[in-house]
Amino acid sequence: MTEADTRSAPKSDFVAQEKARHGRRLAFWDAIAPERDRWRRRGRVYHEEVVTLLRFLIPRQSRVLEIGCATGDILAAVDPARGVGVDFSPKMVELAKTKHPRLEFRVSDAQALDDSLKSDEFDYVVMSDLIGHVSDVWTTVREARAVVRGGAKLVITWYSFLWEPLLKLGELIGLKMPVHPENWLSLADLEGFLALNHFEVVHSGSRVLFPLNVPILSRFMNGFVAKLPLIRSLNLVRYLVARPVPVPKPLPLSASVIVPCRNERGNIAPCIARMPMLGPSMEVIFCDGHSTNGTVKEIERVRAASPGRPFAIELLVQDGKGKKDAVWKAFRAAKNDVLMILDADLTVPPEDLPKFHLAISEGKGELINGTRMVYPMEGGAMRLLNMLGNRFFSVVLSWILGQRIKDTLCGTKVLRRSDWRKIEGDLAAFGDRDPFGDFDLILGATRQNLKIRDLPVRYRARTYGETKISRFRDGLRLLRLTWDAWCRLKWKR
């Protein structure tokens, strides 16, 4: 690797970046802890409505664990026989202990709960207004599953993404507490996270149409109008109650990680350095698209310098052009049970791949489709026109296919090799308009009646090289392919 490539490579790895973000969040919540009660008083209509809801959902004198308890007011309000609150902010926990001395409070991160909690017994586990603030929703829900056992229930409340503009305005004019960038989850998004982590939704709903404190009007709007059909979809607060379902033993599936690349020399070494081990055996297959900047030599150098790696590193050179041609060639050469696509630009971190492998091995889906539309993105990670086009195709294809797909063009898709063989035999049905292979896999999975499951990824800005996408030319080709899909899959049904 040349000196220029070293300067272009990431200065710190993904884990270090995530730790830095975690540190900023922790500093923010520690700093705001002394002001928490003042902000609660300012937004008392909202907070009173949430408390009323939780009192209705959680019987008095239950054993309750609240994850993300802040200063403990909600935990105290549900009147538990035993109440345990955990928060990652020491300042919040310190205040909670002072305000509610009869309850138990501990410092613990929602994404890495104390083992002692996982051996304890609770009737209800509450996460109120927490899920939008964590950096990894999947891990948070996975950790919650470890403490929700037997007949226990998980209760979650969070903001509706429809209210984002108004809430940001409220922050600007001082009516709402300022917060860090949030994950704006729809009900379907959260249900997907829960299903991936062995929960089943028992009950869901919404509340709070008018969060301002206006005598008579607030009570009328929230007590009557907010509960009317259709109007309910506009409410600020979403909530659900979920129960645990049995956790299957993951199948020991081997993995082939496919990395299509062209002029990605500076990303090759970080890709291998950051690659987790997946399954009992694994191979990483680089398929090069006629690079001109020494990418092939860099792959060969990294392979020779990694004799002790627990996985094999293979190199192919594609015959034609485009990402799809590279992926299909690597799929046909792959030897293992599970095929996993990882773009060489590393905008989807390799560190997220174990979640995809687990989803397949636990039987949660047959095509696991990455989606970049849940977590906040880094600046420059996706251009505005790309985002608008992606949202358009997602809505249209979800309608055509009858399966929800939030992000059609995320490069990370995972399926079993046996299912790929079924799709491969039907590729000619939609012609050769898809330059990337994403639509072909989605449409092929639908034709084969495979279960498609979205799995959100933490999308990052490219740190080396340039994008290979032509927004207008490729967008037009995908539009024509979408029309073909409508004619073949919707019109003929």
Secondary structure, DSSP 4 states (H G I P E B T S, - for coil): --HHHHHHS-SS-HHHHHHHHHHHHHHHHHHHGGGHHHHHHHTHHHHHHHHHHHHHHS-TT-EEEEES-TTSHHHHHT--SEEEEEES-HHHHHHHHHH-TTSEEEE-BTTB--HHHHTS--SEEEEES-TTT-S-HHHHHHHHHHH--TT-EEEEEEE-GGGHHHHHHHHHTTSS----------HHHHHHHHHHTTEEEEEEEEE-S--S--TTHHHHHHHTGGGSTTGGGG-SEEEEEEEE-PPPPPP---EEEEEEESS-HHHHHHHHHHPPP-SSSEEEEEEE---SSSHHHHHHHHHHT-TT-SSEEEEEE-SSSSHHHHHHHHHHH--SSEEEE--TT-SS-GGGHHHHHHHHHTTS-SEEEEE-SSSPPPTTSS-HHHHHHHHHHHHHHHHHHSS--S-TT-S-EEEEHHHHHHHHTTGGGGTT--SSSHHHHHHHHHHTTPPEEEEE-------SS-----HHHHHHHHHHHHHHHIIIIIIT-
